């Protein structure tokens, strides 16, 4: 295994590519780029307002070139640090790897976002190309997990979406053909050709309903009503596909996090995969603000808490212990059906997975081997054997 050297390139890679959550520089960089991208989209819109452009045209021009400088610098740095994705960053083939990296979807978006202004600098004023500056909005995909998930859903569901599009276009062509034959004699200007009738069909099927072209014969109106009903059904198809895919993506990512956390908790480590899956399904998520008393000493234990993120202070007679991500508490008290023996206060904003007492005891009853394993673990091990000391209380 090749050891990673902490070089300047590696540090820059961790800031602009990895976006490490524990890095203040990475957080500042992400927020700076997000704000800059949003301001660029606003600037493109304001340039089209004559009164604003005449008064602030120079400032907008300066801001455009400042943004261009930042985006170009970001693009160059991303290409430079891209080799850190490799197992051996300084090994042979760095140039070919960087060239392949430049053709990745996000890098192509980055290039198209700066290309129109670069072309303008060299004296070629293709104003239509300047519309591509709005592609800078898509750069937000780098900084938003939600947008990245949506992009992944669109790619995964591409076959279903393409099939839906083909069905809609086929239905629109069929509707346009029928309406052409029903209305062309009474409205030759609006339905004189199938392409003319296709405009009405698309406006009706997509439920937009401009109303600029409407049937006037009884047969045309009757058929138009049928097309409207089909339009409502067809319009819901792509929306349903994307919504279902997005929900599945979020649930899958959440399940992977739960599985990893449960599987690594010392209390559950090494259990059967099916049992870990069962435990994961019964966990519920909760976000608690800082300085909040989660469990109180003397209160009957009714929950087990797994720390997904944040820090919790365990205050007991011997002092204070800090529990961090991956830690847990409440298990021992829950097992023995006694009161919590310590106070647990969130030091930072925390995300918990919670296992209620009823579910916990049900799992033990349904899985005698699990109960025997836990009983044996408490009899033969110390607190430190369970990970973050002393997290089992």
N, C-alpha and C positions, 0 to 999 in steps of 0.2 A: 504493500500500500504506500503510495507516494504522499509524503507529508506536505501539507499546505504551508507555504511561506507567507508570512504577513507582510506583503509588499504594498507599495502605494497603489499599485494596480488592483490588488486584492481588496484593499480598504475601499477604494472607489467602487469596485464591483459590488461590495456588500451594501453600499449606500444607494446606488442608482439602479441596480438590477435586483438584488435580493430584498431591499427594503426592510432590513432587520428591525423588528419592532422595538428592540432594546437599544437601538441606536438613535440618539437625539438628532444627529446629522441626517440620518435617513428620513426621519419624520419631518424635519424642516424642509428637506429637499422635496419630498412628496407634496407637502402643502404649498410650497412655492410654485411648483409646476402646475398643480391643480388651479390655483388662483390665476396664474399667467395664462393658462389655456382658456379659462372662462372669460377673462378680460379680452383675449384676442377675438373670441366669438362676438362679444359685445362690440368691439371696435369695428369688426367687419360690418355689422348691422348699422352702426352710427355713421359710417362713411357714406351710406346711401341717403342720409338726411341732409339736403342742401344747406339748411341754416346752420347745422352743426359743423358740417365739413368746411363751409366758408370761414367759420370763426376759429375752429380748432384743427383744421387740416394739417397744419405743420406739426402740432403735438401728436396727432394720430400717425403721421408719417414717421416721426421719431420713435414712437412706441412700436411701430411695425418693425423697424430695423433693429431696435433693441431686442424684441422678441425673436427675430430671425437669428440674431447673434447667439442668444441663449439656446434656441432649438438646434442650431448648427453645432454648437459646442456639445450639447447633450448627445446629439447623433454621433459625433466623432468619438466621444468618450465611451458610448455604448459599444461601438464597433471595436474600440481598443481593448476594453475589459472583457469582451465576449469570450475570449479564450479561457477564462476562468471557469467556464462551464465544463471544460474538458478535465479528464482525470489528470493529465499532465499538461498544464498550461503552457509550459515552455518547450514542449516536444515538437517534433516536425509536423508540418502541415498547418501551421497557424494561419497562413494567408488564405488557404482554401476554406478553412473553417470560418474565417471572418466573412468571406464572400458568401458562403451559404447562410450565415447569420443575417447578412444584409438583405437576403431575399425572404426572410420570415415575414409573416403577415403584419406584425406590429412595426417592424422596421420599414416595411413598404409604406405603411400609413405615415410614419414619421417623415419619410422622404417626400411623399406627395404633399404633406402639410407645409413643407418649406420650399418645394420646387417652384411654385408660381412666383414667389417673391424673388427667388434667385434668377429666374428668367427675366423678370422685369428689370433687375439690376443691370443685366447685360443689354438692355435697350430694346428688348422684344416685349411689346405691350399686348399680350393676349389676355384681354380683360376677362374673357370667359374662363380662362384657366385660374384666375384669381379666386373663383368660387371654391376651388379646392382648398383654400385656406381654412374653410370650415371643417375640413378633415381633422384639424387640430382638436376638435371636440372629441374625436374618437381616441385621441391619445389618453383620454381619461380612463380607458380600459386598463392601462398599466397600473392605475392607482385605486381602482374600484373592484373588489372581488365580486360584487354583484354584477357589474357589466361583463367581467370576464366569464362568470357563470352563464350569463345570458348568451354570450357569444358561443360558449361550448354547447349550450342547448340547441341553438340554431344549427350548429354544425352536426350534432348528433341526430337531430330530427330532420335533416335536409331532405331525405328521401320522402318522408311523409309530407313535408311542406311542398316539395316539387310536385308530388302526386295531387295534392290539393289544388295547387295552381293550375295544373293541367285540366283537372275537372272543372274548375271555375271558368277557364278560358273556353273549354269545350261547351259548357252550358251557355256561356255568353254568345258564342257563335251560333248555337242552335236557336237561342232566343231571338237573336238578330235576324236570322234567316226567316223564322216564322213571322216575326213582326214586319219584315220587309214585304212578305206576300200579303199580309193583312192590311197594311196601311199605305203602300206605295201609290195606289191610285188616287187616294184622297189627300195625301201629304207627300207629294213627290220631292219637295225641298228637304223634308226631314227624314223620310224613309225611302227615298228614291233608289238607294243602293244599300247593299248589305253593310259596307263600312259605315255609312251614315247611321243605320239602325244599330250598329255595334256600340256606338256612343251611348245610345239610350239603354242598351242591355247592360253595359258596364256600370252606368250610373245607378241602375235599378238593382242589380245583383249585389253591389257593394253597399247598398242601403243609403247612398249619398243623396240620391233623388233631387238633382238640380231643378227639374221641372221645366227646363228650357225646351225639351222635346217630349210630348206626351201623346198617347194614342187617343183618337177621338171616336173610332167606330166601336160598336158594342163588343164585337169579337176581339178587337185589339185591347180594349179595357179588361175584358175577361181574362185574356191570356196574360196581360200585364200584371193582374192580381196574382196569378199563379207564379209568375217569375219573381214577384216580390216575396212570396212565401218561401220559395226556394232560396232566394237571396239571403234571408235571415238565417236559414239553416247552414248555407255554405259559408257565410261570413263568420259563423261561430267555429268552424272547423280549425282554421289556422290558429285562432286565439286559444282554443282548447288544447291544441297540440303543444303550443309554446308554454302555456300555463302549466300543463301537466308535466312537461319536461323540466321546467324550471323548478317546480315543487319537488320532483324526483331528484334533481341535482342537489338541491339544498338538503333534503332528507338524507341522501347518500353521504354527502360530506359530513353532516352532523353525526350520522351513524358511524362513520370511520373514526371520527374524533372520540365518540363514546366507546367504541370497541377498543381503540388503542389505550384509552385511559383506564377502562375497566380491566383490560388484560394485563396492564402494568401495575395495578394496585396490588401490593403484597398479599392482601387478604384473598384476592381472587386469582393471583398469578398461577399459571399452570393448570387452570381448570379446563374442562372440555369446551371446545369451541361453541358447541350448541348451547351450553349453559351460559357462557359469556354473552352470547347473542340474546338469550332470554333476559339476563340481567340488564343488558343495554336497552332493551325495549321498555323496561319498567322505570328507567330513570327519567326524571323530569328536570327541566332546565330552569334556573332561577338566577337573576342578576341582582346583586345587593350592593348598595352604595357603601362608601368607606365609613368607618367609625360606627358600624351597625352591630348590635349584639345579636349574633346568630343563634347561639345556644347558651343557656344560663345555668350556672351551677345550682343544683338542687331541683332543677326541672326534670320531669320524667322524660327519658330519652325516647323520642318517637321518630327520629330520622337519622340517616347516615349521610354525610356530606362528602362529596368528592370535589376537590378544587380544580376547576378547569383553567382558571387564570386568576391572578391576584395573590394577595397575602393575607393570612389570618393569624391573629395573635391568640395563643392559648395561655390564659392567665390562671395559674394554679398556685398552691401554697409554696412551692419551691421556686417560683419566679415566673418568667414569661418565655414561651417558646414560639418561634415563628414557623408557621406551616405555609409552604408555597405551592406552586402549580404541581399537580400530581399527588399532593398529600390528601389525607382524608381524616375524618374524625367522627365520633359517635358510634363506631362499630362495636367496641367492647361493651359500652353501656347498653346498646341495643340488644346485644347477645344475652346479657345478664338480666335484661329488663329492669334496670335500675336507673337512678338519676344521673344526669351529667355530673362529672366530678370537677369540671373546670368551666370557666367562662371563655367563650370564643367570640372575638371581636374582629371585624374586618379592618385590616390596616390600610388597604386600598380598595378600590371598587373591584368586586369579585364576581366571577361566574361560577356557579355551582351546578353539579348534577346531584340530585337528591333521590335517595331510595327510602321510601316510607317504611315504617315498622311493620305494617301489615304485609306488605310485599316481601320484605326481608324474611320474616318468619315463615311465610308461605313457601318461599324458595327453600328454606331449610327443611320444611316438612316434606316437600315434594322430592327433595334430593338428600336422602340420608347420608350418602357418601360426602356431600358437601358439609353437612352438619358435623360428621365425624372428623373431617379434615380440619375444620375451624376449631373444634373442641381440642383436637390434638395440638394444633398450632399454638393455642393460648397456654396449654400446659407445658409445652416443651421449648418455647422461644421467649425471648425478651423483647421489650419495646423496640430496641435498635434493629432487631431482625426484620422488622416490618417497614423499613424505609426511613421516613422522616421521624425522628424521635421527638417526643413520644406522641405519635399521631393516633394511636388506637386507644380510645378512652370510652 
